[in-house]
């Protein structure tokens, strides 16, 4: 929440004591006053400029995108990738991925500014993603990958000033770099963030650290309210609260109170709405414009509609009990409440995006809604033009008696059910001709444009469905960690923090005591959920311990084909036979044959030369 202590310039206190906390610093992941970077911005900018020069040289002209993105590309070769990794030298090579994302942003901006070469710049942007993905996948040391490459913050120089420090994980999501997001190392990092194995530091929520109790088998060692910072658990808690929210709405809308009084379930519904709105506003204030997405705007629209219903109910309370005015405003309030029922159920789809099918479909739906803006922009202009024509025809006889008929007829055309009968006597023959033209433009041209846009959006997403789903999941994970808070009070408990902790105590109480008070309150509020978390994590600890005993990664799982790894399955020369039989896919078969013919020709040529030398020596006296 907003820190009242900083606003009132009160004593900040000593902070939370974490001397016994088994965590180590790993990264900061959010912009703010205390963010810092260890690599000078000038050096990072030089690396980005070097990489930009390299990519411009590697992609000098337009080619098919598949020539750049396909495996074993003849354009983005191993030598190009290795040279890109050397652009920062050995000391600063960890910033290469971040610098490639900077180049990606630059090329996308150039594509917008220089539209005559848009295709070329977009190809170079794709090359940035390909090199970044290959660089990430070449790093086998996950600790180095997390600490230095993906989660470490870097700045560049812009207008002579350092930009806000950011890391590659955030930048890839902000730029929608699906190829980078789809890389194995990036996804492992997101997985660790999602499971809380990389968690927010207790002293500084803008910093992250590894959670060292992963392999701790003790139940009570995991009974900690700070584990609610984990995105996985926050998402589960939100699902539970949203189900309760939907139940309260269903009860409220199906039990209309004839007296107009607010029932308990309706009061709880409005309280939850206030809690959700406060949470959205807090995250937007901390993260900024990058927090705004299609679904955030969707949620805010729902909450505002419920706020309108509440205001109408308050207007009804200001009227005399039992009066007609009070009944009218109560009816308006219930109508608003019933009007948003589809949005309530659609909102539940947000919590199914962790499932691949629903996640991909939600991405398709979002893109379709964005594409609809083009259609509606054209539609509004067309409607205004024809509406002015119809109104003018209606005013020709100095009377306005067909306005509702005109609006209704135009709406039916948009819904593909035009009615021509009423226009027989409307400014004949101009009215019917104008209506025919409007029907043709809307139904034949504009609606087909809308269908084409939807088809294009669906095709683009489904062809890249896996990467789009991974990008959606990464964005969802970062939504939980990009707006860090010292005390995790999830809705509706954030209202308790605001009205019973922050406002009464934060501005005057010593920071250490205030933090202890928050700890006690969170322990009481979350204790049932914390018991479940402790049970789950203590069971996971056994699995992690077995993996570490085998020398595997913490999240490794033994599959069927790995159960007999200890046996010699490659004996009897099987490995050598496979190597001799399997072709080298890195080289074109035609090129391989040409090389074989060339070597054979060289042998024949050399043998002929030796024969000629021998003949000449025999002929000599």
C-alpha positions as CSV (number, residue, x, y, z in Angstrom):
1,X,0.0,0.0,0.0
2,X,1.0,3.7,-0.1
3,X,3.5,4.3,2.7
4,X,2.0,6.9,5.0
5,X,5.3,7.2,6.9
6,X,7.1,8.4,3.8
7,X,4.3,10.8,3.0
8,X,4.3,12.3,6.5
9,X,8.1,12.2,6.8
10,X,8.0,10.2,10.0
11,X,10.8,8.2,11.5
12,X,11.4,5.1,9.4
13,X,12.5,3.0,12.3
14,X,14.9,0.0,12.1
15,X,13.1,-2.2,9.6
16,X,12.3,-5.9,9.9
17,X,14.8,-8.1,11.6
18,X,15.7,-10.9,9.2
19,X,19.0,-12.0,10.6
20,X,17.8,-15.6,10.9
21,X,16.1,-15.7,7.5
22,X,17.6,-18.3,5.2
23,X,17.6,-16.2,2.0
24,X,20.2,-14.7,-0.2
25,X,19.9,-11.6,-2.4
26,X,19.3,-12.4,-6.0
27,X,17.8,-9.4,-7.8
28,X,15.6,-6.4,-7.8
29,X,12.6,-6.5,-10.1
30,X,10.7,-3.2,-9.9
31,X,11.4,0.4,-10.7
32,X,11.6,2.8,-7.8
33,X,13.9,5.2,-5.9
34,X,16.1,2.5,-4.5
35,X,16.8,0.6,-7.7
36,X,20.4,0.4,-8.8
37,X,22.6,-1.3,-11.4
38,X,26.2,-2.4,-11.0
39,X,27.1,-1.9,-14.7
40,X,27.5,1.7,-15.8
41,X,24.8,2.9,-18.2
42,X,27.4,4.2,-20.7
43,X,28.9,0.7,-21.1
44,X,25.6,-0.9,-21.5
45,X,24.6,1.6,-24.2
46,X,27.9,1.0,-26.1
47,X,27.1,-2.8,-26.0
48,X,23.6,-2.1,-27.4
49,X,25.1,0.0,-30.2
50,X,27.6,-2.7,-31.0
51,X,24.9,-5.3,-31.2
52,X,22.8,-3.0,-33.4
53,X,25.7,-2.5,-35.8
54,X,26.2,-6.3,-35.9
55,X,22.5,-7.1,-36.6
56,X,22.4,-4.4,-39.3
57,X,25.4,-6.0,-41.0
58,X,23.9,-9.6,-40.6
59,X,20.5,-8.5,-42.0
60,X,21.4,-5.9,-44.7
61,X,18.3,-6.5,-46.8
62,X,14.9,-8.0,-46.7
63,X,14.7,-11.8,-46.8
64,X,12.0,-14.3,-45.8
65,X,11.6,-14.3,-42.0
66,X,12.0,-18.1,-42.0
67,X,15.6,-17.7,-43.2
68,X,16.3,-15.9,-39.9
69,X,14.2,-17.8,-37.4
70,X,14.7,-21.4,-38.6
71,X,17.2,-23.6,-36.8
72,X,20.7,-23.6,-38.3
73,X,20.0,-20.4,-40.1
74,X,22.5,-19.4,-42.7
75,X,22.1,-15.7,-41.6
76,X,22.1,-16.0,-37.8
77,X,24.9,-18.5,-37.6
78,X,26.8,-19.8,-34.6
79,X,29.6,-17.4,-35.4
80,X,27.2,-14.4,-35.4
81,X,25.7,-15.6,-32.0
82,X,29.2,-16.0,-30.5
83,X,30.3,-12.6,-31.8
84,X,27.1,-11.0,-30.2
85,X,28.0,-12.6,-26.9
86,X,31.5,-11.1,-27.2
87,X,30.1,-7.5,-27.8
88,X,30.3,-6.7,-24.1
89,X,33.6,-8.5,-23.4
90,X,34.1,-11.1,-20.7
91,X,33.3,-8.8,-17.8
92,X,29.9,-7.5,-18.9
93,X,28.7,-10.2,-21.1
94,X,25.7,-10.9,-18.8
95,X,24.1,-7.7,-20.2
96,X,24.0,-8.9,-23.8
97,X,20.4,-10.3,-23.5
98,X,19.2,-7.1,-22.1
99,X,21.0,-5.1,-24.8
100,X,19.4,-7.3,-27.5
101,X,16.0,-6.4,-26.1
102,X,17.0,-2.7,-26.2
103,X,17.9,-3.2,-29.9
104,X,14.6,-4.9,-30.4
105,X,12.8,-1.8,-29.1
106,X,15.0,0.4,-31.3
107,X,14.2,-1.6,-34.4
108,X,10.5,-1.6,-33.7
109,X,10.6,2.2,-33.2
110,X,12.5,2.6,-36.5
111,X,9.8,0.4,-38.2
112,X,7.2,2.9,-37.0
113,X,9.2,6.0,-38.0
114,X,10.5,4.8,-41.3
115,X,7.6,2.8,-42.8
116,X,9.2,2.5,-46.2
117,X,11.7,0.1,-44.6
118,X,9.3,-1.4,-42.1
119,X,9.8,-5.0,-43.3
120,X,13.6,-4.7,-42.9
121,X,13.5,-3.3,-39.4
122,X,11.0,-6.0,-38.3
123,X,13.3,-8.6,-39.7
124,X,16.2,-7.1,-37.6
125,X,13.9,-7.1,-34.6
126,X,13.3,-10.9,-35.2
127,X,17.0,-11.4,-35.4
128,X,17.4,-9.7,-32.0
129,X,15.0,-12.2,-30.5
130,X,16.6,-15.2,-32.2
131,X,20.1,-14.2,-30.9
132,X,18.8,-13.5,-27.4
133,X,17.0,-16.9,-27.3
134,X,20.1,-18.8,-28.5
135,X,22.2,-16.9,-25.9
136,X,19.9,-17.8,-23.1
137,X,19.7,-21.5,-24.1
138,X,23.6,-21.7,-24.3
139,X,23.9,-20.9,-20.6
140,X,23.8,-24.1,-18.5
141,X,24.5,-22.4,-15.1
142,X,21.0,-21.5,-13.9
143,X,22.3,-19.5,-11.0
144,X,24.3,-17.3,-13.3
145,X,21.4,-17.1,-15.8
146,X,19.0,-15.9,-13.1
147,X,21.3,-13.6,-11.1
148,X,23.3,-11.9,-13.9
149,X,21.5,-12.4,-17.2
150,X,17.7,-12.3,-16.7
151,X,17.0,-10.7,-13.4
152,X,19.8,-8.2,-13.0
153,X,18.9,-4.6,-13.7
154,X,20.6,-2.5,-16.3
155,X,20.2,1.1,-17.6
156,X,21.1,2.8,-20.8
157,X,21.6,6.5,-21.6
158,X,18.7,8.4,-23.1
159,X,19.0,12.1,-23.7
160,X,22.2,12.1,-21.6
161,X,20.3,10.7,-18.6
162,X,20.2,7.1,-17.2
163,X,16.9,5.3,-17.9
164,X,15.0,3.5,-15.1
165,X,16.9,0.2,-14.3
166,X,15.1,-2.8,-15.7
167,X,15.8,-6.5,-16.2
168,X,15.4,-8.8,-19.2
169,X,12.5,-10.7,-17.8
170,X,10.3,-7.5,-17.6
171,X,11.5,-6.1,-20.9
172,X,10.7,-9.3,-22.8
173,X,7.1,-9.2,-21.5
174,X,6.7,-5.4,-22.1
175,X,8.0,-5.8,-25.7
176,X,6.0,-9.1,-26.2
177,X,9.2,-10.8,-27.3
178,X,7.6,-14.3,-27.6
179,X,10.7,-16.0,-28.9
180,X,12.7,-14.9,-25.9
181,X,9.9,-15.7,-23.5
182,X,9.6,-19.2,-25.1
183,X,13.3,-20.0,-24.4
184,X,13.9,-22.8,-21.8
185,X,16.0,-20.7,-19.5
186,X,13.5,-17.8,-19.4
187,X,10.7,-20.3,-18.7
188,X,12.6,-21.9,-15.8
189,X,13.1,-18.4,-14.3
190,X,9.4,-17.7,-14.6
191,X,8.6,-21.1,-13.1
192,X,10.8,-20.4,-10.1
193,X,9.2,-17.0,-9.6
194,X,5.7,-18.6,-9.9
195,X,6.5,-21.3,-7.3
196,X,8.1,-18.8,-4.9
197,X,11.6,-20.4,-5.1
198,X,12.8,-17.0,-6.1
199,X,10.9,-14.6,-3.7
200,X,10.8,-11.0,-2.6
201,X,13.3,-10.0,0.1
202,X,11.7,-9.2,3.4
203,X,13.8,-6.1,4.0
204,X,13.2,-4.6,0.5
205,X,10.3,-5.9,-1.6
206,X,11.9,-4.4,-4.7
207,X,14.7,-7.0,-4.2
208,X,14.4,-10.7,-4.8
209,X,16.3,-13.6,-3.2
210,X,16.3,-17.4,-3.4
211,X,14.2,-19.3,-1.0
212,X,16.5,-21.6,0.8
213,X,13.9,-23.6,2.7
214,X,12.9,-25.4,-0.5
215,X,14.4,-28.7,0.8
216,X,13.4,-28.2,4.4
217,X,11.0,-31.1,5.3
218,X,9.8,-29.5,8.5
219,X,6.1,-28.6,8.5
220,X,6.3,-25.5,10.7
221,X,9.3,-24.1,8.8
222,X,6.9,-23.4,5.9
223,X,4.2,-21.9,8.2
224,X,5.0,-18.4,7.2
225,X,2.7,-15.6,6.1
226,X,5.5,-14.3,3.8
227,X,4.9,-17.3,1.6
228,X,1.7,-15.5,0.5
229,X,4.1,-13.4,-1.7
230,X,4.3,-16.5,-4.0
231,X,2.4,-15.8,-7.2
232,X,1.0,-19.4,-7.2
233,X,-0.6,-19.0,-3.8
234,X,-1.8,-15.5,-4.5
235,X,-3.5,-16.8,-7.7
236,X,-5.1,-19.6,-5.7
237,X,-6.3,-17.2,-3.1
238,X,-7.7,-14.9,-5.7
239,X,-9.6,-17.8,-7.3
240,X,-11.2,-18.6,-4.0
241,X,-12.2,-15.0,-3.3
242,X,-13.5,-14.6,-6.9
243,X,-15.7,-17.6,-6.5
244,X,-17.1,-16.1,-3.2
245,X,-17.5,-12.8,-5.1
246,X,-19.6,-14.6,-7.8
247,X,-21.7,-16.4,-5.2
248,X,-22.5,-13.1,-3.4
249,X,-23.4,-11.5,-6.7
250,X,-25.7,-14.4,-7.6
251,X,-27.5,-14.3,-4.2
252,X,-27.8,-10.5,-4.4
253,X,-29.3,-10.4,-7.9
254,X,-31.7,-13.3,-7.2
255,X,-33.0,-12.0,-3.8
256,X,-34.4,-8.6,-4.5
257,X,-35.4,-6.8,-1.3
258,X,-38.8,-5.1,-1.8
259,X,-38.1,-2.6,1.0
260,X,-34.9,-1.4,-0.8
261,X,-32.6,-2.1,2.2
262,X,-29.1,-3.4,1.6
263,X,-28.9,-7.1,2.5
264,X,-25.8,-8.7,4.1
265,X,-24.7,-10.4,0.9
266,X,-25.1,-7.1,-1.1
267,X,-23.1,-5.2,1.5
268,X,-20.3,-7.9,1.3
269,X,-20.5,-7.6,-2.5
270,X,-19.9,-3.9,-2.4
271,X,-17.1,-4.2,0.2
272,X,-15.3,-6.8,-2.0
273,X,-15.7,-4.4,-5.0
274,X,-14.0,-1.6,-3.0
275,X,-11.2,-4.0,-2.0
276,X,-10.6,-5.0,-5.7
277,X,-10.6,-1.4,-6.8
278,X,-8.1,-0.4,-4.1
279,X,-5.9,-3.3,-5.1
280,X,-6.0,-2.3,-8.8
281,X,-5.2,1.3,-8.1
282,X,-2.3,0.4,-5.8
283,X,-0.7,-1.8,-8.4
284,X,-1.2,0.8,-11.1
285,X,0.4,3.5,-8.9
286,X,3.4,1.3,-8.3
287,X,3.9,-0.3,-11.7
288,X,2.7,2.4,-14.0
289,X,1.3,2.1,-17.5
290,X,2.8,-1.3,-18.0
291,X,0.3,-2.7,-15.6
292,X,-2.6,-1.7,-17.8
293,X,-3.8,-4.6,-19.9
294,X,-7.0,-5.6,-21.6
295,X,-8.2,-7.6,-18.6
296,X,-7.3,-4.9,-16.1
297,X,-9.4,-2.4,-18.0
298,X,-12.2,-5.1,-18.2
299,X,-12.1,-5.5,-14.4
300,X,-12.1,-1.8,-13.8
301,X,-15.2,-1.4,-16.1
302,X,-16.9,-4.1,-14.0
303,X,-16.0,-2.4,-10.7
304,X,-17.2,1.0,-12.0
305,X,-20.5,-0.5,-13.1
306,X,-21.0,-1.9,-9.6
307,X,-20.0,1.5,-8.2
308,X,-22.8,3.1,-10.3
309,X,-25.2,0.6,-8.9
310,X,-24.1,1.5,-5.3
311,X,-24.5,5.2,-6.0
312,X,-28.0,4.7,-7.3
313,X,-28.8,2.7,-4.2
314,X,-27.5,5.6,-2.1
315,X,-29.7,8.0,-4.1
316,X,-32.7,5.7,-3.3
317,X,-31.9,5.9,0.4
318,X,-32.1,9.6,0.2
319,X,-35.7,9.4,-0.8
320,X,-38.7,8.7,1.5
321,X,-39.2,5.0,2.4
322,X,-42.0,3.4,0.5
323,X,-42.3,6.3,-2.0
324,X,-42.3,6.0,-5.8
325,X,-39.0,7.8,-6.2
326,X,-37.3,5.3,-3.9
327,X,-38.7,2.4,-5.8
328,X,-37.6,3.9,-9.1
329,X,-34.0,4.4,-8.0
330,X,-33.9,0.9,-6.4
331,X,-35.1,-0.5,-9.7
332,X,-32.4,1.4,-11.5
333,X,-29.8,0.1,-9.1
334,X,-30.9,-3.5,-9.6
335,X,-31.0,-3.1,-13.3
336,X,-27.4,-1.9,-13.3
337,X,-26.5,-4.9,-11.1
338,X,-28.2,-7.3,-13.5
339,X,-26.6,-5.6,-16.5
340,X,-23.1,-6.7,-15.5
341,X,-23.9,-10.4,-15.0
342,X,-22.1,-11.5,-18.2
343,X,-19.0,-9.6,-17.1
344,X,-19.0,-11.4,-13.8
345,X,-18.9,-14.8,-15.4
346,X,-16.5,-13.7,-18.1
347,X,-14.2,-12.5,-15.3
348,X,-13.8,-16.1,-14.1
349,X,-12.0,-16.9,-17.4
350,X,-9.1,-14.8,-16.1
351,X,-8.3,-17.5,-13.6
352,X,-8.3,-20.3,-16.2
353,X,-5.4,-18.7,-18.1
354,X,-2.9,-21.0,-16.4
355,X,-4.4,-23.8,-18.6
356,X,-2.9,-23.8,-22.0
357,X,-6.2,-24.0,-24.0
358,X,-7.9,-21.2,-22.1
359,X,-4.8,-19.2,-22.1
360,X,-4.4,-19.3,-25.8
361,X,-8.1,-18.5,-26.4
362,X,-7.9,-15.5,-24.0
363,X,-5.0,-14.2,-26.1
364,X,-7.1,-14.6,-29.2
365,X,-10.0,-12.9,-27.6
366,X,-7.8,-10.0,-26.5
367,X,-6.3,-9.5,-30.0
368,X,-9.7,-9.7,-31.6
369,X,-11.0,-7.0,-29.3
370,X,-8.0,-4.8,-30.3
371,X,-8.6,-5.5,-34.0
372,X,-12.3,-4.5,-33.5
373,X,-11.2,-1.0,-32.8
374,X,-10.4,-0.6,-36.6
375,X,-13.9,-1.8,-37.5
376,X,-15.7,0.4,-35.0
377,X,-13.6,3.4,-36.0
378,X,-14.9,2.9,-39.6
379,X,-18.4,2.1,-38.4
380,X,-18.7,5.3,-36.3
381,X,-17.8,7.5,-39.3
382,X,-20.2,5.6,-41.6
383,X,-23.0,5.8,-39.1
384,X,-22.6,9.5,-38.5
385,X,-22.6,10.2,-42.2
386,X,-25.7,8.2,-43.0
387,X,-27.5,9.3,-39.8
388,X,-27.0,12.9,-40.8
389,X,-28.6,12.0,-44.2
390,X,-31.6,10.3,-42.6
391,X,-32.1,13.1,-40.1
392,X,-32.0,15.6,-43.0
393,X,-34.6,13.7,-44.9
394,X,-36.8,13.5,-41.8
395,X,-36.4,17.3,-41.4
396,X,-37.4,18.1,-45.0
397,X,-41.0,18.4,-44.0
398,X,-40.2,20.5,-40.9
399,X,-41.2,17.7,-38.6
400,X,-39.1,15.2,-36.6
401,X,-41.3,12.2,-36.1
402,X,-39.0,9.3,-37.3
403,X,-35.8,9.7,-35.2
404,X,-36.4,6.5,-33.1
405,X,-37.4,4.6,-36.3
406,X,-34.2,5.6,-38.0
407,X,-31.9,4.6,-35.1
408,X,-33.7,1.3,-34.7
409,X,-33.4,0.5,-38.4
410,X,-29.7,1.3,-38.5
411,X,-29.1,-0.8,-35.4
412,X,-30.9,-3.8,-37.1
413,X,-28.5,-3.4,-40.1
414,X,-25.5,-3.6,-37.9
415,X,-27.0,-6.8,-36.3
416,X,-27.6,-8.2,-39.9
417,X,-31.4,-8.1,-39.8
418,X,-32.4,-5.1,-41.9
419,X,-36.0,-4.2,-42.4
420,X,-36.9,-2.3,-45.6
421,X,-40.7,-2.1,-45.3
422,X,-40.8,1.1,-43.2
423,X,-38.8,3.1,-45.7
424,X,-41.5,2.9,-48.4
425,X,-43.1,6.0,-47.1
426,X,-40.0,7.7,-45.8
427,X,-38.9,10.5,-48.2
428,X,-39.5,8.2,-51.1
429,X,-37.4,7.3,-53.1
430,X,-34.4,8.9,-51.4
431,X,-35.0,7.2,-48.0
432,X,-35.1,3.7,-49.4
433,X,-32.1,4.3,-51.7
434,X,-30.0,5.7,-48.8
435,X,-31.0,2.7,-46.6
436,X,-30.0,0.3,-49.3
437,X,-26.6,2.0,-49.6
438,X,-26.2,1.9,-45.8
439,X,-27.1,-1.8,-45.7
440,X,-24.6,-2.6,-48.5
441,X,-21.7,-0.7,-46.9
442,X,-22.2,-2.2,-43.4
443,X,-23.2,-5.8,-44.3
444,X,-21.1,-6.4,-47.4
445,X,-18.0,-4.3,-46.7
446,X,-17.5,-3.5,-43.0
447,X,-18.7,-6.8,-41.6
448,X,-16.5,-8.7,-44.0
449,X,-13.6,-6.5,-42.9
450,X,-14.4,-7.4,-39.3
451,X,-14.5,-11.1,-40.2
452,X,-11.2,-10.8,-42.0
453,X,-9.6,-9.1,-39.0
454,X,-10.9,-11.7,-36.7
455,X,-9.6,-14.5,-39.0
456,X,-6.2,-12.8,-39.2
457,X,-6.0,-12.5,-35.4
458,X,-7.0,-16.1,-34.9
459,X,-4.5,-17.4,-37.4
460,X,-1.6,-15.3,-36.1
461,X,-2.2,-16.5,-32.5
462,X,-2.9,-20.2,-33.2
463,X,0.2,-20.5,-35.4
464,X,2.2,-19.4,-32.4
465,X,-0.1,-20.6,-29.7
466,X,2.6,-22.1,-27.4
467,X,4.7,-19.0,-27.3
468,X,1.6,-16.8,-26.9
469,X,0.5,-18.9,-23.9
470,X,4.0,-18.7,-22.4
471,X,4.0,-14.9,-22.8
472,X,0.6,-14.7,-21.1
473,X,1.7,-16.8,-18.2
474,X,4.9,-14.8,-17.8
475,X,2.9,-11.6,-17.8
476,X,0.5,-13.0,-15.2
477,X,3.5,-14.0,-13.0
478,X,5.1,-10.6,-13.3
479,X,1.8,-8.9,-12.3
480,X,2.2,-10.4,-8.9
481,X,5.8,-9.4,-8.4
482,X,6.0,-6.1,-10.2
483,X,4.0,-4.3,-7.5
484,X,5.8,-5.4,-4.4
485,X,4.6,-4.6,-0.9
486,X,6.2,-5.1,2.4
487,X,3.0,-6.7,3.8
488,X,0.9,-8.9,1.5
489,X,-2.8,-8.1,2.2
490,X,-4.7,-9.6,-0.6
491,X,-8.3,-8.4,-1.3
492,X,-10.5,-8.2,0.8
493,X,-7.9,-8.1,3.5
494,X,-6.3,-5.0,2.0
495,X,-9.2,-3.0,3.5
496,X,-8.1,-4.1,6.9
497,X,-4.6,-2.9,6.2
498,X,-5.9,0.5,5.0
499,X,-8.4,1.3,7.6
500,X,-7.2,-0.6,10.7
501,X,-3.4,-0.6,10.3
502,X,-2.0,2.1,7.9
503,X,-4.3,5.0,8.8
504,X,-4.4,4.5,12.6
505,X,-0.9,3.3,13.3
506,X,1.6,3.6,10.5
507,X,2.2,7.3,10.6
508,X,3.2,7.4,14.3
509,X,4.2,3.9,15.4
510,X,7.9,2.8,15.4
511,X,8.6,0.8,12.3
512,X,9.7,-2.4,14.1
513,X,6.6,-2.4,16.2
514,X,4.4,-1.6,13.3
515,X,5.9,-4.5,11.3
516,X,5.3,-6.9,14.2
517,X,1.7,-5.8,14.4
518,X,1.3,-6.5,10.7
519,X,2.9,-9.9,11.2
520,X,0.4,-10.8,14.0
521,X,-2.5,-9.6,11.9
522,X,-1.4,-11.5,8.8
523,X,-0.8,-14.7,10.8
524,X,-4.4,-14.6,12.2
525,X,-6.0,-13.7,8.8
526,X,-4.1,-16.2,6.7
527,X,-3.6,-19.1,9.2
528,X,-6.0,-21.5,7.5
529,X,-4.3,-20.9,4.1
530,X,-0.9,-21.0,5.7
531,X,-1.6,-24.5,7.1
532,X,-2.4,-25.7,3.5
533,X,0.8,-24.0,2.1
534,X,2.9,-25.6,4.8
535,X,1.5,-29.0,4.0
536,X,2.1,-28.7,0.3
537,X,5.6,-27.3,0.6
538,X,6.7,-29.9,3.2
539,X,5.7,-32.6,0.8
540,X,7.5,-30.9,-2.1
541,X,10.6,-30.7,0.1
542,X,10.9,-34.5,0.0
543,X,10.9,-34.4,-3.8
544,X,13.5,-31.6,-3.9
545,X,15.7,-33.4,-1.4
546,X,15.8,-36.5,-3.6
547,X,16.7,-34.4,-6.6
548,X,19.5,-32.8,-4.8
549,X,20.8,-36.1,-3.6
550,X,21.0,-37.3,-7.2
551,X,22.6,-34.0,-8.3
552,X,19.7,-32.9,-10.4
553,X,17.8,-29.6,-10.6
554,X,15.3,-28.9,-7.8
555,X,12.3,-29.1,-10.2
556,X,13.5,-32.3,-12.0
557,X,11.1,-35.2,-12.4
558,X,12.0,-38.7,-13.4
559,X,10.1,-39.8,-16.5
560,X,9.6,-43.3,-17.8
561,X,12.4,-43.0,-20.3
562,X,14.8,-42.0,-17.5
563,X,14.2,-44.9,-15.1
564,X,16.9,-47.1,-16.7
565,X,19.6,-44.5,-17.2
566,X,22.0,-46.5,-15.0
567,X,21.8,-49.5,-17.5
568,X,24.1,-49.6,-20.5
569,X,21.6,-49.1,-23.3
570,X,24.2,-47.9,-25.8
571,X,26.4,-50.9,-25.7
572,X,27.4,-53.2,-28.6
573,X,28.4,-50.1,-30.7
574,X,24.9,-48.7,-31.0
575,X,26.1,-45.2,-30.3
576,X,28.7,-45.4,-33.1
577,X,26.1,-46.8,-35.6
578,X,23.7,-44.0,-34.8
579,X,26.4,-41.4,-35.4
580,X,27.3,-42.9,-38.7
581,X,23.7,-43.2,-39.9
582,X,22.1,-40.0,-38.8
583,X,22.7,-37.1,-41.2
584,X,24.1,-33.8,-40.2
585,X,21.1,-31.5,-40.3
586,X,23.3,-28.4,-39.9
587,X,24.4,-28.7,-43.5
588,X,22.3,-28.8,-46.6
589,X,22.4,-32.3,-48.3
590,X,23.2,-30.7,-51.6
591,X,26.2,-28.9,-50.1
592,X,27.4,-32.1,-48.5
593,X,27.3,-33.9,-51.9
594,X,29.1,-31.0,-53.5
595,X,31.8,-31.2,-50.9
596,X,32.1,-35.0,-51.4
597,X,32.4,-34.5,-55.2
598,X,35.0,-31.8,-54.6
599,X,37.1,-34.0,-52.3
600,X,36.8,-36.9,-54.9
601,X,37.8,-34.5,-57.7
602,X,40.8,-33.3,-55.6
603,X,41.9,-36.9,-55.2
604,X,41.6,-37.6,-58.9
605,X,43.4,-34.4,-59.8
606,X,46.2,-35.1,-57.3
607,X,46.6,-38.7,-58.7
608,X,46.8,-37.4,-62.2
609,X,49.4,-34.9,-61.2
610,X,51.5,-37.6,-59.6
611,X,51.2,-39.7,-62.7
612,X,52.2,-36.8,-64.9
613,X,55.2,-36.2,-62.7
614,X,56.1,-39.9,-62.9
615,X,55.8,-39.9,-66.7
616,X,57.9,-36.8,-67.1
617,X,60.7,-38.3,-64.9
618,X,60.7,-41.5,-67.0
619,X,61.1,-39.5,-70.2
620,X,64.0,-37.5,-68.9
621,X,67.5,-38.7,-70.1
